[in-house]
Amino acid sequence: MSLIHVLDDNTINKIAAGEVVERPASVIKELIENAMDAGATRIEVEIMAGGTSFMRVTDNGKGMSKEDAQMAILRHATSKIQAVSDLNTISTMGFRGEALPTIASVSRFTMLTREQGADLGTKVEITGGKTPDIIEMGCNVGTTIKVEDLFFNTPARKKFLKTNHTEGSKINDFIIKLALSRPDIAFQFINNNKTAVVTPGNGNLFDTVQAIYGGQVADSLLTLQLEDDDLKIAGFITKPSMLKSSRSWQTFIVNGRIIQNRAIAKAIDNAYRSLIPKSGFPLTVLKITVPQRTIDVNVHPQKSEMKFEDESRIFKAVYKSVLDAIRPSAGGALQDVAAVVEKPRAQQYTMEPMEFVPATAPAPQTARQPLTANHQPAYQPKTIYEAVSRPAVKPAVSFAEAQAQLQQERQVHYQQAEHREAVADSQQLDKSKSDLSNTDMSTAAHNNDLSAAEPAGENTGRMIPIGQVDLTYIIAQDLKGLYIIDQHAAHERILFDKLSAMVDGIPSQQLLVHQLLTFDRKEAALVEENKELFAKLGFQLEAAGDFDYRLMEVPADVPVSEAEDIVREILTDLSNMHETTAKEIRQACLATTACRAAIKAGEELNMRQMEILLDELAVTAFPYTCPHGRPTILKFSSEDLAKMFKRTGFGF
């Protein structure tokens, strides 16, 4: 008997579903693209429970006859291509004919369709890829496809899905990108009986962006425009004042198809490099039109990537179009576009040599007010951040003072060592000459001398800062060797441990002037669902409209200028997280808060600020890594240094 056999159609369809149907959003993408190919001008999408239990896509396209409906559910059945040569000029969204049969193989699938002029439509029902049930039924012109209980017959696939909220957010993002690619189609997205996205469908891309992201984003748009022979670029990009912490709202459209492309993203980053912080990305809707023969759309199973015949040309064209958009017009000033950062931004050190910056003398200390209840007065100096993150005056270099202090500690250390040896000798002598009671009394006396002479614990000396390298790393030393400390990672760990220790809530400070934050529909829903979590993190938010919230209080250790960015990063974390415990959510949010509130690379610290940072780091529970696992401190012992300089084996 042969060991090799041909798989049955049901198994083949489920294997193919692994490439086409990754999650509910993949189903929605395939169904909407089919509706777009059918000439629809209005598409409605409705889901429940993140699409895992119910999805429905309704369009007013040309529909199908009964014969076509029966063929559409077969593998590799398509009306988009006839021969292999058609792949070089394919312009439709889908063409492989795998979407419907693969979706039907892992769900309870229902399709209702009718073409123009037909008296009756066709209803097709398939459960888990079994034999379809096809009947005639009255319905509107167009196609409605309903998908229920996705992955009900493939539990191994279902357990890898994220929370319903996350899956719903993925669908929301897909629909937004598809709506931006086709502003001539009116989209409506209903999530758990609530309208989430509505676009006008009037063919105007600006109106579509405004309908999706709101008037504040629309007011910050800059127009992208470039034409070069057979290459055309159009679209919008926001000013540097309107940024997000991820690329989720960057949409790249090539010949009507939404893609992901590193070269295009890199071109935008390079054009904006000197205008925005490292953590920010502008909203981008980039529409590129090139000859169909110069691209290959079939390099990815989900067609989310595209291969260009000349990718360097695309990079240069995108870079130029973005640079032209953000370049000030005649008579204008660059500050009109770029003046968005309230505080001096960290310097870029990509090609600069490392610079040694000596530490400065201690800054004058400001008396702190005591905490009352769970709040601090508005704009009160804030614990470690205020003490560490901002340098004060810069008097003469105090390196000599630091060396003198270290030498004094070294002398004390050696005196203590000699004292311990003398005590040990005395104890041994007393033990040999005295009885048990006298020995006990002598030991107690010597122990009292020891406790008064040497510090508690095994640490025989403090780390003393020497200076900074590249305004990023603190160089310090103690009796045991040399240390290099990442100032951002160290401060991040300090803040994280301090915030984590506050079980009942993080102390917050009231703002004299409240900040008004505007969110999109998805973010506003997240804020409303997690108001209690934000309150425990020290952020007091109050609704001031449908999508506007008033920020009234921020955590005590967070600078006011960073508050909005931290809130938005927490929202990004919440939307991307798997289903998890409240404790894990809180820890992730605290890590974000600590990261944004910590001092940054590029900030100059004086001697006193370095000392506070090192002293605080020494008493944390896990001082050697930041909350994200990066090392905070590297140690080079005297033995390590001797080995590096080949001094082992010599007497000098």
Summary of the structure (lengths in Angstrom):
residues: 652
radius of gyration: 32.7
end to end distance: 81.4
largest distance: 118.8
contacts: 1983
relative contact order: 0.08
helix: 40%
strand: 22%
